Amino acid sequence: MSTLDEHAQEVDKNVIELRGLNAASDRNLVNSAEEYMLTVRQILRNQAASHRYHIQVVAGDRALRDHMSRANRRSASWIEEALRAKDRLERAYFDYRLSADAFGRLLGSYPQVRNNLAQRVGAGLLLGDAAVADAADRAKEISRRTGEEVERARRLAAVK
């Protein structure tokens, strides 16, 4: 299990503990803390999923490129395998895009969730907006480059 998944499980445990507290004294604080923790947990899960899908895209791209490099032996089975390799790459890229988009949306929602809790506990205890903005920028750049690589692989595998 990845470290991100382990962190997400730890957040789940904290949410369960939070729900077990007597929140009668400050229900708004508990609700804000729960929303914050659930958002952070989902960010961790989506980041881990995006990473796993990215690895699958890279492997699919490599497999398709390797197969296409053996184009001097084109046969019916070679063409069938090329189509299967391209389909695997497309499925992995589709899953990656969904995961990366969800990750980006969650990172975009973080500042509001953080602000809701920061009003009650102070901002010093929470992950800063700059760190989240940097993570969002890195995720967008990785997604852009991955899309470019997949597009190059599509052109490589195009029927001529």
N, C-alpha and C positions, 0 to 999 in steps of 0.2 A: 504494500500500500504506500502511496506517495506521502510525503510530508504534508502536503497541502490537504490531502484527505484526512490525515491524522489530526491536523489542526481543526478541520471542520467538525470532526467527531468530538473533539474537546469542547468546541463551542456548543455543540448539541447538549453535552453534559451540563454545561453552565446554564443553558436555557432551561433545562429540566429543573435544576436547582433554583433558578430564579422564579420559576412558576410555583415552586413549593414554598416560597417565602410568604409571610403574612404581609400583603401589600396594602392593607387598609389605610396605613398612614400616608402613603404617597403612591396612589395607583398610577398617576401620570408618569412618575419616574420609572416605575416598573414597566409600564407599557413602552416608554421610549427606550429603555434598556433592552427589552425583548426585541423590539423592532431593529435596533442597532445590531444586536448579536445575530439575529436571523439574516440580516443583510450581509454582515461580514461572513457568516457561514456560507451563504449562497455564493458570495464572491469567491471564496476559497474553492468551493466545489466547481464552479464554472471555470476558474483558472486552471484547476487540475484537469478538467475534461477538455478544455481547449488545448492544453499541452499534449494530452494523450492523442487527441484527434490530429494535431499537427504532426506528431510522430508518424501516424498512419499515412498522412498525406505525403510526407517526405519518403516513406518506404514505398508507397504506391508510385510516386514519381520516379524513384530510382528503378523500380521493377519495370515500369513502362519504358523508360529510357534504355535500360539494358536489353529488353526484348527488341526494341526498335533498332538497336545497333546491330542486331543479327538479321537485318533485312535482306541480306544476300540469299537467304534460304527461304524465301516466301513460298508457302504452301497453304493449303486450306487450314491445316492445324495451326500454322504460324499466324494466320489472319485471325482465327478464332481466339487464340491466346492473346493477341494484341487487343482485340475487342474486350476480352475479360479483364485484362490489365487496365485498360482505359476505364471500364465500368467501375472497377475497384477504386481507382483514383478518384473518379467523380463522386462515388458514394462517400469516401473519406473526406473529400473536400466539402461536400454538402453538410456533413455532420460537423466538420470544423467550423464552417461559416455560421451555422446555427449557434454553436457553442460560443464562438468568439463574439457574435452579435449580442447574445444574452449577457456575456461577461462585460461587454462595453456598456450596455444599458444599466447593469448593476453598478458599475463604477460611476456612471453618470448620476445615479440616484443616491450615491453615498453622501455627498455633501449635505443634502437636506436631512437625511436620517441622522447624520453626525450632529448637525446643528440642533436638531430636536433634543438630543441627549445632552449636548454641550450646554444648553441653557439651564440644565438641571444639575450637572456635575462639574462643569468647567471643561474647557477644550483641551487642557494639558494632558488629560488621561486618555485621549482618543487619537487614533491615527489621523495625521494631518491631511488636509485637502491637497497639499502639494505632492505628497507621496502617492496619493490616489490619482492625481492628474498625470504624474509621471508614468504610473502603471498603465493608465488609459492610452497615453501617447505611444508607449512601447507596444501595447497590444494592437493598436491601429497600424503601426509600422510593420509588425510581424504579419498581420492579416493582409496588408497591401502587398508585401513581398511574396507571401504564399500565393496570393491570387495571380501575381505575375508569373510565378513558376508553373502554376497549373495551366495558365494560358499558353505558355511556351510548350508544355507537354501536349496540350490539345492540338497545337499546330503541328507538332512532331508526329502525332498519331492521325492527323487528318487524312482522309481518303483522297488520293491523287489520281 
